[in-house]
Amino acid sequence: MANEHLIPIDIKDVKLLEWLVDRNIVNRLWNEQCGELRDLLKEVENGCPISELSQKIKPPLHYNLAKEVLHELDQSPYGSKNLIGSYTHDYTAKWARIVKLFEREQTFLADSARIIIQNVKYDIPLLRKQIARATQIKQDSIKKQTECNKNISKYQLKYKERCSEMGIGGHHIRSELENLVQDLPILMIKISNQLPTLTDTLNYYQEFARFLIDNPELEVCPMLLYVIKFGNVSVKQWQSGPLQNGKLEYEPDLCCIDRIEIK
């Protein structure tokens, strides 16, 4: 057949380099002969005079990349040559030497086969594991986000309920709580005015307690009795003892409420 060379050959990926060596397409000692090539590849990783091109020069450096870099350098001002055809710029000359070393005894085929085997045996399986792990993390994160969204709605409802119980809107908590303090003096006055209605109940409870423990001098609920007798007094006034005149005129200073700080 005239086109036998066009028939594809099925070669197992991990056996590609071995196949090239067995058929003498590449030198069996190609790896040992690449010392100069490796040194040059390390040297050209940095120092590219063209900033846009330097972004492409990243490991691993291979034959196709070397040809691409040399072509772009050749089209730039750094691609000038002398009379004997050598590049005048040292960086470009190094890339030309790299391409030549790759093409010597078809070393680029062996290097490409090595890269393919590296990708198939190690890099691709590693990437698959990383993708699987990232996918699992993504799914877990979505579940956590869903749970957090449910908790947000749950605690927003609880927050509104607690604010409603406290009698505030919950928009400006500090100022709303400070405003609640202004209602306390009026509330205390209302409570103290209603306490005298408990006098008979309190006297009955006191007589029952005295009889129960056989102590005629026993006094129960002394603070409550004091408030019933003297009205809306402060704790300090209650602690200081009974008043001389038996009366107490107490008016809450509502103006001082503005100076109360809630921390």
C-alpha positions, 0 to 999 in steps of 0.5 A: 500500500502506498499510504502505509505510513498514514495508518495509525498505530495503537500504542499503550500510553505508558509504553510509548517511550519504550516503543520509541527506544526499541525501534531506534527512533530515539537514542537509548541514552537520550536521558543521560545526554540531556545534561546541557539541555536541562542546564539551559532550560533552568537558565532561560526560566528567568531573564526574558526581555519581553514581559508578555513572553515571560508569562509563558515561560513556566515549567515544564519547558518542552519542545513546542514551547521552545519553538514558540518562544524562539519564534516570538524572539526571532520576530522581536528586536532581540532576534537580530543575527550576525554575518554567520547567522548566529543570534547576537542577543545571548537570551535568544541564542540560548533558546536557539541552542535549546531547540537544536538540542531537542531536535538532535537525535529526535530527543524531543520525541522522547521528552514528549513521551516522558511528559505523556507518561507523567501526565497519564500515570500521575498528574491526571489521576491526581487531578481527578482526586482533587476534582472529586475532593473539590466536588465533595467540598462543594456539595458539603458547602451547599448543604451547610449553606442550606442549613444556615439559610434555614437557621437564619429564618429561624433565628430572625423569627425568634429575634422578632418574637423577643423584641416583641416581648420586650416592646421594641422594634429591634431596628435600633436596639440601644436607643429603643432599650434606653427609651424603655427606661423612661417608662419605669418610673411611671410603671413603679408609681402605678404599681405602688398605687395598687399595692394598698389593695393587698393590705388585707391579704398581707395581714392575713398571711402575716397572722397565719405565719405568726400562728404557724411558727408561734412567733407573734413578732414575726414580720413577713414581706417587710419591703412590700409593707414599707412600699404600701405605707410610704409609696414609691420609694427608692431602695436607699430610702428603704434601707435607711429606716422609717421616716420621722413624719411617717410620710414620704413625698417622692416624685421621680426625676424623669429628666435624669433618665436621658443620662442613663447609659446602658452597656 
